[in-house]
Amino acid sequence: MENTTIGTRTGSGVAALALPVSRRQLLGFGAVAAGTLAFRSRGGALAGDDKPDKIRLDYAYYNPSSLVLKKFAWLEEDLKADGIEVTWTLSAGSNKANEFLRSDAVDFGSTAGSAALLAKANGSDIEAVYIYSRPEWTALVVAKDSPLTAASQVKGKKIAATKGTDPYFFLLQTLHANGLRQSDVEIVNLQHSDGKNALERGQVDAWAGLDPFMAQTEIQSGSRLIYRNIDFNTYGFLNGRRKFTTKYPSYTQRVLTQYERARTWILANPEPAAQILADAAKLPLDIATKELRERTKLDINPVPGPDQAKVLERIIPIFQDEHQLTPGANPEQALKDLIAPTYIAAVVKK
């Protein structure tokens, strides 16, 4: 490890913060000069850029960077001199984050890539401005004493899943990969924590789980993951309302500057980061650690682009086959319009 100087704006200028970041970690940011990554959040606005009265963000237990950013109030610190208020809303899942974005309740929301694409194809005016993780946050879960041992055995079974989220689309992909369709099972639409509870109470045969609740039922109740496939887990997308991002591009960049600060801090401080997750989600530390260390990859390129598009292209046929799209929806065009790399690319100087 080497100490890498990271510049962070503190309201009146740029302050240097030395964090230990490996060269391998730095590679995720694209090209960097002499091993130095600059977090520059410029005061004022770009030409033609207005100033918002407030910036509204979600935070989510499946987006660790949002928890760190909220905990340390780095964005509030950065925007204080500009007189901009920062507010936070908890997203219990991608479906809730998309609801908040669609209803103009938040300006930035945390979803899985699959949920962002479906929302975009079905008319939500959002764009993916940042990749906050490459997770393996979902799997097919059964109770400790379940006779099920493989995904191919779930035909006719009752499976809990939260519609409009990555676990739901993970389940659809898993069914298709095993020669089944949605109509071959009974999907019970429950929010993630309720799905975990239903599994543990024997009310469903399986659950398309999501961390940290999935790690919780593994550790505390002995639940088993009978099917895992990281390629069926889409990336973590931070999405912005286009009405905000296009009107306030410099402030969008400043939000992402602090997101990068949080992501890099987690890479350098995994144990304190796990404690922040545990405290926020009210979970034991071993559960938070399992989610963060074993199933959340943060050493990534945060600029959305071809890697994410490739993953999402595979899901479009499932959207179509399982009638997830509204009449007239064009998911291929939606995917092209969804990916918005310019904001974070300007931050990391890719």
DOZA-48674 format. One record per residue (C-alpha): residue in one letter; x, y, z. Coordinates in steps of 0.2 Angstrom, whole numbers, padded with zeros to 4 digits, always signed. Layout:
% residues N
ATOM  r   east  north     up
ATOM  A      X      Y      Z
...
END
This chain:
% residues 350
ATOM  r   east  north     up
ATOM  M  +0000  +0000  +0000
ATOM  E  +0005  +0018  -0003
ATOM  N  -0001  +0034  +0004
ATOM  T  -0011  +0043  -0011
ATOM  T  -0015  +0061  -0009
ATOM  I  -0033  +0065  -0013
ATOM  G  -0039  +0083  -0015
ATOM  T  -0056  +0087  -0007
ATOM  R  -0065  +0103  -0008
ATOM  T  -0070  +0110  +0009
ATOM  G  -0080  +0125  +0005
ATOM  S  -0067  +0138  +0001
ATOM  G  -0054  +0128  -0008
ATOM  V  -0046  +0111  -0010
ATOM  A  -0039  +0101  +0005
ATOM  A  -0027  +0086  +0004
ATOM  L  -0032  +0070  +0012
ATOM  A  -0019  +0056  +0012
ATOM  L  -0027  +0039  +0011
ATOM  P  -0018  +0022  +0008
ATOM  V  -0024  +0016  -0009
ATOM  S  -0015  +0003  -0019
ATOM  R  -0010  +0004  -0037
ATOM  R  -0023  -0010  -0041
ATOM  Q  -0037  +0000  -0033
ATOM  L  -0031  +0016  -0043
ATOM  L  -0033  +0007  -0059
ATOM  G  -0052  +0006  -0057
ATOM  F  -0052  +0025  -0059
ATOM  G  -0044  +0025  -0077
ATOM  A  -0028  +0034  -0081
ATOM  V  -0020  +0043  -0066
ATOM  A  -0004  +0053  -0066
ATOM  A  +0011  +0048  -0055
ATOM  G  -0001  +0037  -0044
ATOM  T  -0011  +0053  -0038
ATOM  L  -0030  +0054  -0039
ATOM  A  -0037  +0071  -0038
ATOM  F  -0054  +0074  -0030
ATOM  R  -0058  +0091  -0036
ATOM  S  -0075  +0099  -0032
ATOM  R  -0074  +0116  -0040
ATOM  G  -0083  +0130  -0031
ATOM  G  -0096  +0140  -0041
ATOM  A  -0105  +0133  -0057
ATOM  L  -0101  +0129  -0075
ATOM  A  -0106  +0141  -0088
ATOM  G  -0125  +0141  -0089
ATOM  D  -0126  +0131  -0073
ATOM  D  -0139  +0137  -0060
ATOM  K  -0138  +0133  -0042
ATOM  P  -0151  +0122  -0033
ATOM  D  -0159  +0127  -0016
ATOM  K  -0156  +0109  -0010
ATOM  I  -0149  +0092  -0016
ATOM  R  -0159  +0077  -0011
ATOM  L  -0151  +0060  -0011
ATOM  D  -0156  +0042  -0005
ATOM  Y  -0146  +0031  +0006
ATOM  A  -0147  +0012  +0005
ATOM  Y  -0140  -0003  +0015
ATOM  Y  -0135  -0010  -0002
ATOM  N  -0125  +0005  -0006
ATOM  P  -0111  +0007  +0007
ATOM  S  -0104  +0023  -0001
ATOM  S  -0121  +0032  +0002
ATOM  L  -0120  +0027  +0021
ATOM  V  -0102  +0033  +0023
ATOM  L  -0106  +0049  +0013
ATOM  K  -0121  +0052  +0025
ATOM  K  -0111  +0048  +0040
ATOM  F  -0097  +0060  +0038
ATOM  A  -0108  +0074  +0030
ATOM  W  -0095  +0077  +0017
ATOM  L  -0107  +0084  +0004
ATOM  E  -0115  +0095  +0017
ATOM  E  -0098  +0102  +0021
ATOM  D  -0094  +0105  +0002
ATOM  L  -0110  +0114  -0001
ATOM  K  -0111  +0124  +0015
ATOM  A  -0103  +0139  +0007
ATOM  D  -0115  +0139  -0007
ATOM  G  -0130  +0139  +0005
ATOM  I  -0137  +0122  -0002
ATOM  E  -0146  +0111  +0009
ATOM  V  -0143  +0092  +0008
ATOM  T  -0157  +0080  +0012
ATOM  W  -0157  +0061  +0014
ATOM  T  -0171  +0047  +0011
ATOM  L  -0169  +0029  +0015
ATOM  S  -0172  +0017  +0000
ATOM  A  -0177  +0000  +0005
ATOM  G  -0174  -0007  -0012
ATOM  S  -0172  -0002  -0031
ATOM  N  -0191  -0001  -0033
ATOM  K  -0192  +0012  -0019
ATOM  A  -0177  +0022  -0026
ATOM  N  -0186  +0022  -0043
ATOM  E  -0202  +0028  -0035
ATOM  F  -0193  +0042  -0027
ATOM  L  -0185  +0047  -0043
ATOM  R  -0201  +0046  -0053
ATOM  S  -0211  +0056  -0040
ATOM  D  -0197  +0070  -0039
ATOM  A  -0194  +0065  -0021
ATOM  V  -0175  +0063  -0023
ATOM  D  -0163  +0070  -0036
ATOM  F  -0151  +0054  -0035
ATOM  G  -0156  +0037  -0031
ATOM  S  -0147  +0020  -0029
ATOM  T  -0153  +0005  -0039
ATOM  A  -0147  -0010  -0048
ATOM  G  -0143  -0008  -0066
ATOM  S  -0158  -0019  -0071
ATOM  A  -0170  -0009  -0061
ATOM  A  -0163  +0007  -0069
ATOM  L  -0165  +0000  -0086
ATOM  L  -0183  -0006  -0084
ATOM  A  -0188  +0011  -0076
ATOM  K  -0180  +0020  -0090
ATOM  A  -0188  +0010  -0104
ATOM  N  -0205  +0012  -0095
ATOM  G  -0203  +0031  -0096
ATOM  S  -0193  +0037  -0080
ATOM  D  -0183  +0052  -0085
ATOM  I  -0166  +0046  -0077
ATOM  E  -0148  +0043  -0082
ATOM  A  -0135  +0033  -0074
ATOM  V  -0121  +0045  -0068
ATOM  Y  -0111  +0033  -0057
ATOM  I  -0107  +0015  -0053
ATOM  Y  -0106  +0013  -0034
ATOM  S  -0102  -0006  -0034
ATOM  R  -0101  -0023  -0043
ATOM  P  -0110  -0033  -0031
ATOM  E  -0115  -0051  -0028
ATOM  W  -0130  -0045  -0018
ATOM  T  -0143  -0058  -0023
ATOM  A  -0145  -0077  -0024
ATOM  L  -0158  -0090  -0022
ATOM  V  -0161  -0094  -0004
ATOM  V  -0170  -0108  +0005
ATOM  A  -0172  -0112  +0023
ATOM  K  -0160  -0123  +0033
ATOM  D  -0171  -0138  +0033
ATOM  S  -0178  -0136  +0015
ATOM  P  -0177  -0151  +0003
ATOM  L  -0172  -0140  -0011
ATOM  T  -0154  -0141  -0016
ATOM  A  -0155  -0133  -0034
ATOM  A  -0163  -0120  -0044
ATOM  S  -0170  -0133  -0056
ATOM  Q  -0181  -0140  -0042
ATOM  V  -0192  -0124  -0039
ATOM  K  -0205  -0128  -0052
ATOM  G  -0222  -0126  -0043
ATOM  K  -0214  -0118  -0028
ATOM  K  -0218  -0101  -0019
ATOM  I  -0204  -0089  -0021
ATOM  A  -0203  -0072  -0012
ATOM  A  -0195  -0058  -0022
ATOM  T  -0197  -0039  -0023
ATOM  K  -0203  -0034  -0040
ATOM  G  -0193  -0021  -0049
ATOM  T  -0177  -0025  -0041
ATOM  D  -0161  -0035  -0045
ATOM  P  -0167  -0050  -0035
ATOM  Y  -0182  -0051  -0045
ATOM  F  -0173  -0050  -0061
ATOM  F  -0160  -0062  -0054
ATOM  L  -0175  -0074  -0051
ATOM  L  -0181  -0072  -0069
ATOM  Q  -0164  -0076  -0076
ATOM  T  -0162  -0090  -0065
ATOM  L  -0178  -0098  -0070
ATOM  H  -0174  -0096  -0089
ATOM  A  -0157  -0103  -0086
ATOM  N  -0165  -0119  -0079
ATOM  G  -0178  -0121  -0093
ATOM  L  -0192  -0112  -0082
ATOM  R  -0203  -0097  -0084
ATOM  Q  -0211  -0085  -0072
ATOM  S  -0227  -0094  -0074
ATOM  D  -0219  -0110  -0068
ATOM  V  -0218  -0103  -0050
ATOM  E  -0228  -0092  -0039
ATOM  I  -0219  -0076  -0035
ATOM  V  -0224  -0068  -0019
ATOM  N  -0221  -0049  -0020
ATOM  L  -0213  -0044  -0004
ATOM  Q  -0201  -0030  +0001
ATOM  H  -0183  -0038  +0004
ATOM  S  -0184  -0039  +0023
ATOM  D  -0202  -0046  +0023
ATOM  G  -0196  -0059  +0010
ATOM  K  -0183  -0065  +0023
ATOM  N  -0195  -0066  +0037
ATOM  A  -0207  -0076  +0026
ATOM  L  -0193  -0088  +0021
ATOM  E  -0189  -0091  +0040
ATOM  R  -0207  -0093  +0045
ATOM  G  -0210  -0106  +0031
ATOM  Q  -0222  -0096  +0022
ATOM  V  -0213  -0097  +0005
ATOM  D  -0202  -0111  -0002
ATOM  A  -0188  -0100  -0007
ATOM  W  -0183  -0081  -0008
ATOM  A  -0173  -0071  -0020
ATOM  G  -0163  -0063  -0007
ATOM  L  -0154  -0046  -0005
ATOM  D  -0139  -0042  +0007
ATOM  P  -0138  -0037  +0021
ATOM  F  -0154  -0047  +0024
ATOM  M  -0147  -0062  +0015
ATOM  A  -0131  -0063  +0025
ATOM  Q  -0142  -0061  +0041
ATOM  T  -0152  -0076  +0038
ATOM  E  -0137  -0086  +0033
ATOM  I  -0128  -0082  +0049
ATOM  Q  -0142  -0081  +0061
ATOM  S  -0154  -0095  +0054
ATOM  G  -0143  -0106  +0044
ATOM  S  -0152  -0102  +0027
ATOM  R  -0144  -0109  +0012
ATOM  L  -0139  -0101  -0005
ATOM  I  -0144  -0114  -0018
ATOM  Y  -0140  -0104  -0033
ATOM  R  -0127  -0090  -0035
ATOM  N  -0122  -0082  -0051
ATOM  I  -0113  -0065  -0050
ATOM  D  -0116  -0062  -0069
ATOM  F  -0135  -0062  -0065
ATOM  N  -0132  -0048  -0052
ATOM  T  -0131  -0031  -0061
ATOM  Y  -0120  -0017  -0056
ATOM  G  -0125  -0004  -0043
ATOM  F  -0131  +0012  -0052
ATOM  L  -0133  +0029  -0045
ATOM  N  -0146  +0037  -0055
ATOM  G  -0150  +0056  -0057
ATOM  R  -0166  +0064  -0063
ATOM  R  -0161  +0072  -0080
ATOM  K  -0171  +0088  -0075
ATOM  F  -0158  +0090  -0061
ATOM  T  -0142  +0083  -0069
ATOM  T  -0144  +0093  -0085
ATOM  K  -0149  +0109  -0076
ATOM  Y  -0135  +0107  -0063
ATOM  P  -0120  +0098  -0071
ATOM  S  -0107  +0106  -0060
ATOM  Y  -0117  +0101  -0044
ATOM  T  -0119  +0084  -0051
ATOM  Q  -0100  +0083  -0052
ATOM  R  -0098  +0089  -0035
ATOM  V  -0110  +0075  -0028
ATOM  L  -0100  +0062  -0037
ATOM  T  -0084  +0069  -0031
ATOM  Q  -0089  +0066  -0013
ATOM  Y  -0096  +0049  -0019
ATOM  E  -0078  +0045  -0025
ATOM  R  -0071  +0051  -0008
ATOM  A  -0083  +0039  +0001
ATOM  R  -0079  +0024  -0010
ATOM  T  -0061  +0026  -0009
ATOM  W  -0062  +0028  +0010
ATOM  I  -0071  +0011  +0011
ATOM  L  -0057  +0003  +0001
ATOM  A  -0044  +0010  +0013
ATOM  N  -0055  +0007  +0029
ATOM  P  -0065  -0009  +0027
ATOM  E  -0067  -0012  +0046
ATOM  P  -0074  +0005  +0050
ATOM  A  -0084  +0004  +0035
ATOM  A  -0092  -0012  +0040
ATOM  Q  -0096  -0004  +0057
ATOM  I  -0105  +0010  +0048
ATOM  L  -0115  -0002  +0039
ATOM  A  -0119  -0012  +0054
ATOM  D  -0124  +0004  +0064
ATOM  A  -0135  +0010  +0050
ATOM  A  -0144  -0006  +0046
ATOM  K  -0145  -0011  +0065
ATOM  L  -0136  -0027  +0061
ATOM  P  -0122  -0037  +0070
ATOM  L  -0105  -0033  +0064
ATOM  D  -0101  -0050  +0057
ATOM  I  -0116  -0049  +0045
ATOM  A  -0111  -0032  +0039
ATOM  T  -0093  -0038  +0036
ATOM  K  -0100  -0053  +0026
ATOM  E  -0109  -0041  +0015
ATOM  L  -0096  -0029  +0013
ATOM  R  -0081  -0040  +0011
ATOM  E  -0087  -0056  +0003
ATOM  R  -0101  -0049  -0009
ATOM  T  -0098  -0031  -0013
ATOM  K  -0084  -0026  -0025
ATOM  L  -0079  -0008  -0024
ATOM  D  -0062  -0009  -0032
ATOM  I  -0070  -0004  -0049
ATOM  N  -0071  +0009  -0063
ATOM  P  -0085  +0020  -0057
ATOM  V  -0088  +0027  -0075
ATOM  P  -0104  +0019  -0082
ATOM  G  -0100  +0012  -0099
ATOM  P  -0098  -0004  -0110
ATOM  D  -0096  -0016  -0095
ATOM  Q  -0113  -0012  -0088
ATOM  A  -0121  -0011  -0105
ATOM  K  -0116  -0028  -0109
ATOM  V  -0124  -0035  -0093
ATOM  L  -0140  -0026  -0096
ATOM  E  -0141  -0031  -0114
ATOM  R  -0144  -0049  -0108
ATOM  I  -0159  -0044  -0098
ATOM  I  -0168  -0036  -0112
ATOM  P  -0175  -0052  -0119
ATOM  I  -0181  -0057  -0102
ATOM  F  -0190  -0040  -0100
ATOM  Q  -0199  -0044  -0116
ATOM  D  -0203  -0063  -0113
ATOM  E  -0210  -0059  -0096
ATOM  H  -0220  -0044  -0101
ATOM  Q  -0211  -0032  -0090
ATOM  L  -0212  -0017  -0103
ATOM  T  -0225  -0005  -0106
ATOM  P  -0233  -0004  -0123
ATOM  G  -0221  +0005  -0135
ATOM  A  -0206  +0004  -0124
ATOM  N  -0189  +0003  -0133
ATOM  P  -0177  -0005  -0121
ATOM  E  -0162  -0004  -0133
ATOM  Q  -0164  +0014  -0135
ATOM  A  -0167  +0016  -0117
ATOM  L  -0151  +0008  -0113
ATOM  K  -0141  +0020  -0124
ATOM  D  -0150  +0035  -0116
ATOM  L  -0147  +0028  -0098
ATOM  I  -0128  +0027  -0098
ATOM  A  -0121  +0045  -0094
ATOM  P  -0102  +0044  -0091
ATOM  T  -0098  +0062  -0093
ATOM  Y  -0101  +0068  -0076
ATOM  I  -0090  +0056  -0066
ATOM  A  -0077  +0055  -0081
ATOM  A  -0074  +0074  -0078
ATOM  V  -0071  +0070  -0059
ATOM  V  -0059  +0056  -0061
ATOM  K  -0050  +0063  -0076
ATOM  K  -0052  +0046  -0086
END
